Amino acid sequence: MSSLVITAKPAPDRYPDLADRRLAATMTAEARGLDPFERTTCRPHRRWLHQCVTSPQHVVVVTGHRWCRDCACALTVLVDELTGDVRLTCPRCRTTPDNRVTRQLVRACRGSLAAAAEGRDRTRTL
């Protein structure tokens, strides 16, 4: 009787130049089929989402991400890394759109904050 042994090759490192190895690993994992609007990382900016969510690239008018439909303008984003608070506000009407996409973006940013903080906490204890 013969046995077949299969050894899996490690996945190639897609982001060898990133100093934050947790970010690199998370970006690689999220690239495997996760909905782009659910990701905690940003592939174009190569950062945690909460670090670049204020970029104009993150305004998606069609879906309503970072967009006030009533005023037809981009929302302002404030991220407090100490408290974990994420706020999106329309600069014209001074309200936060109460919709699924705004809640989704806040949830993704909070996940990003938590993942980045966990990486910092692990580094401190080593």
C-alpha positions as CSV (number, residue, x, y, z in Angstrom):
1,M,0.0,0.0,0.0
2,S,1.4,3.4,-0.9
3,S,0.5,6.7,0.5
4,L,0.4,10.0,-1.2
5,V,1.8,13.0,0.7
6,I,0.8,16.4,-0.5
7,T,2.6,19.4,0.9
8,A,1.1,22.8,0.4
9,K,3.3,25.6,-0.7
10,P,3.0,28.7,1.4
11,A,1.1,31.5,-0.4
12,P,3.4,34.0,-2.0
13,D,3.9,37.2,-0.1
14,R,2.0,39.8,-2.1
15,Y,3.2,42.7,0.0
16,P,6.9,42.1,0.9
17,D,7.6,45.8,1.2
18,L,5.0,46.5,3.9
19,A,6.5,46.9,7.3
20,D,3.2,46.1,9.0
21,R,3.1,42.3,8.5
22,R,-0.4,42.0,10.0
23,L,-1.6,44.5,7.4
24,A,0.1,42.5,4.6
25,A,-1.5,39.3,5.8
26,T,-4.9,40.8,6.2
27,M,-4.8,42.4,2.7
28,T,-3.8,39.0,1.2
29,A,-6.6,37.3,3.0
30,E,-9.2,39.9,2.1
31,A,-8.3,39.8,-1.6
32,R,-9.6,36.2,-1.7
33,G,-13.2,37.0,-2.6
34,L,-14.3,39.4,0.2
35,D,-16.7,42.1,-0.9
36,P,-14.6,45.3,-1.4
37,F,-17.1,47.2,0.8
38,E,-16.6,44.8,3.7
39,R,-12.8,45.0,3.7
40,T,-10.8,46.5,6.6
41,T,-7.8,47.2,4.4
42,C,-7.4,49.4,1.3
43,R,-5.5,47.8,-1.6
44,P,-5.0,51.0,-3.7
45,H,-3.6,52.9,-0.7
46,R,-2.0,49.8,0.9
47,R,-3.2,50.9,4.4
48,W,-5.8,50.1,7.0
49,L,-9.1,51.5,5.8
50,H,-9.5,53.9,8.8
51,Q,-6.2,55.5,7.7
52,C,-7.3,56.5,4.2
53,V,-11.1,56.5,4.3
54,T,-11.1,60.3,3.9
55,S,-9.5,60.0,0.5
56,P,-11.8,61.1,-2.4
57,Q,-11.2,57.6,-3.9
58,H,-13.5,56.2,-1.2
59,V,-16.5,58.3,-2.3
60,V,-18.8,56.0,-4.4
61,V,-21.7,58.0,-5.6
62,V,-23.5,55.0,-7.2
63,T,-23.6,53.0,-4.0
64,G,-23.8,55.9,-1.6
65,H,-20.6,55.2,0.2
66,R,-19.4,58.5,1.8
67,W,-22.1,60.3,-0.1
68,C,-25.1,62.5,0.9
69,R,-27.8,61.9,-1.7
70,D,-29.9,64.8,-0.5
71,C,-27.1,67.4,-0.9
72,A,-25.1,65.6,-3.6
73,C,-21.8,65.9,-1.8
74,A,-19.1,63.8,-0.2
75,L,-19.4,63.1,3.5
76,T,-16.7,64.3,5.9
77,V,-15.2,61.4,7.9
78,L,-13.7,61.8,11.4
79,V,-11.9,58.8,12.9
80,D,-10.8,58.8,16.5
81,E,-8.1,56.1,17.0
82,L,-8.2,56.5,20.8
83,T,-11.9,56.0,21.3
84,G,-12.7,54.0,18.2
85,D,-15.3,56.5,17.2
86,V,-16.1,56.9,13.5
87,R,-18.4,59.6,12.3
88,L,-19.6,60.5,8.8
89,T,-21.3,63.9,8.4
90,C,-22.6,65.9,5.4
91,P,-20.8,69.2,5.4
92,R,-23.9,70.9,4.0
93,C,-26.8,69.6,5.9
94,R,-24.7,68.5,9.0
95,T,-26.5,65.1,9.2
96,T,-25.3,61.5,8.9
97,P,-27.2,59.5,6.3
98,D,-29.1,56.7,8.1
99,N,-28.6,54.0,5.5
100,R,-27.0,50.6,5.1
101,V,-23.9,51.8,3.3
102,T,-23.0,54.4,6.0
103,R,-23.4,51.7,8.7
104,Q,-21.4,49.3,6.6
105,L,-18.5,51.8,6.2
106,V,-18.5,52.7,9.9
107,R,-18.4,48.9,10.7
108,A,-15.5,48.4,8.3
109,C,-13.6,51.3,9.8
110,R,-14.1,50.0,13.3
111,G,-12.9,46.6,12.3
112,S,-9.9,48.3,10.7
113,L,-9.2,50.2,13.9
114,A,-9.5,47.0,16.0
115,A,-7.2,45.0,13.7
116,A,-4.5,47.7,13.6
117,A,-4.7,48.1,17.4
118,E,-4.4,44.4,18.0
119,G,-1.2,44.4,15.8
120,R,0.3,47.2,17.9
121,D,-0.6,45.5,21.1
122,R,1.1,42.3,20.0
123,T,4.2,44.2,19.0
124,R,4.4,45.8,22.4
125,T,4.3,42.5,24.3
126,L,7.0,40.8,22.3
